[in-house]
Amino acid sequence: MLSNPSNDPTAPAACLSGAVKRYGEVTALEAVDLSLHPGEVTALLGPNGAGKTTAVRALLGLSRLDHGQAELFGGDPQDRIRRMRTGAMMQISSVPQTLKVREHIEVFSSYYPRPLPMATVLEAAGLVGLEDRLYGKLSGGQQQRLLFALAVCGDPELLFLDEPTVGLDVSSRRGFWEHIRGLVSKGRTILLTTHYLEEADALADRIVVIDRGRVVADGSPEEIKARAAARRMRCRTSVRPVEIHGFPGIQRITEDGSILEILTVRSEPLLRELLALDPELADLEITGAGLEEAFLSLTSNDPVSQKGAA
Amino acid sequence: MSTLTSTAPPLERPNLLRIYSLEARLEFLKLLRMPAYAIPTLAFPVLFYVFFGLTMKTGGAFSMATYLLATYGAFGVIGASLFGFGVGVAIERGQGWMLLKRASPMPPGAYFAAKIAMSLLFGSVIIAMLYTLGATVGGVDLPAASWARMAATHILGSLPFCAMGLAIGYFAGPNSAPAIVNVIYLPMSFGSGLWLPIQILPEFVQKIALALPPYHLAQLALKVIGADSGGSTAGHVAYLCVFTLICLALARLGYRRDQDQTWG
């Protein structure tokens, strides 16, 4: 017998509590707490190797935690009845090449009690007209959309999208966002992992920043940005990074020939310092930092990086 | 008489039979559209049987065509199982396909049941071709009951090799799996007397054969025509059962190991 899915509308759809996962020497999750609230789109944002995929796999019961708990709809994630309320798009390299789009969707739909009609799935994933094509004959973007179709075909309440647009070009990525927004408008609970900051900002209600297995920030995109109100300064100058290294508020210095790009939360004192060091300073530009910089300031441990040949 | 007692209609459960049959049908289509699997597994046993079984007619008390029908039948079903499972599982693990299936609400048995069904089906097609060739071109003349017993032996006998394939599939990489399966399959088949009668192989090979699983399957098939080299039916069956359990235990170990891997 299936339990009534709407018994408590405020209970988290899924949560990790005190989750610890190690792979040998590497700690993928270090005491992570994460709750997914019904109807909310949460972006788990972090650099490669931050533990995003491990978190998704733990929530789906695919990997065992060393400590802590993963819960799906208040219970064991491995339970098939609970799984029937979820769909997942994972980072995988391929599905069997010699099956058609229609066949792949048909079998995944069969796992669910109330799957969407085939035509709706094809429409939602932008695969109309490709249903009789073998997976192996699809383009990269189309293959990615098939994986999306497999995640949504069961009409799940909770959707895991693990780096859904990785490897797509800019226009395919934006096209993909439209498909995801289509689901958001239907009130689905979504956990999206990404290292594209623009993607998290564009799609999520809430951003959880994770780095080296720890949650370092959790809030709305605006809060995350406000928390690290960094500005980007760019100028042509003879000042070298080492001269201002350690100046309060600096988060990152990038050197490209005679151009310095500095990320800082205290731009005015820094500007005075720079002009004192180099009155000839030119081509000055100061811009508000986007989410990318906010994110970087929360996770970066290396304040000086160089790009290009000096 | 049925009465509805609850006010809210209960959520319907997905139909298990439909899932299992869909998985099996797709497994079949997948392999059929993959010439690298379908052609060698179907053609090799038949070609070898034609070369060795049908061209050499002298074979002592039994015609070579009859004797080798029992052993090439074993060769055929073993190949279908080892390639279907060993290479299939290794590739689908490597792709991440298995991970996606595990993340889905698929009943876990459906994946393996589909692969077993397909190994049995391909195995049946292979022995049907061999038996037809033997009965027509090779002049193999057996009572109907013997044909049936031999077919049952061959088809059931493929199960231990499904387990062996599964174990290989969990430890072999997706690219090396076909080579690994061949390196195990071909020498093991020769050494077990599947290609040429065990009696004409060197004595040390005959000794090694006792430890090889295909030898025991072949002996069971040869018993049907009274051409086995001795040893009790129970002994051969017990060997194959223990072998199956060892393979399943190894596969389980590989499965647990997979669960703890990072996968990039």
Interface residues (C-beta under 8 A of the other chain):
Chain A: M1 L2 N4 Y23 V26 A28 T53 T54 L60 L62 S63 R64 R80 R83 M84 T86 G87 A88 M90 Q91 I92 S93 S94 V95 P96 T98 L99 E103 E106 V107 F108 S110 Y111 Y112 P113 R114 L134 L147 L150 G154 F160
Chain B: A8 P10 L11 E12 R13 P14 N15 R18 I19 L22 E23 L26 L29 K30 R33 M34 E92 G94 Q95 G96 W97 L99 L100 R102 A103 S104 P105 M106 P107 Q259 D260 Q261 T262 W263 G264
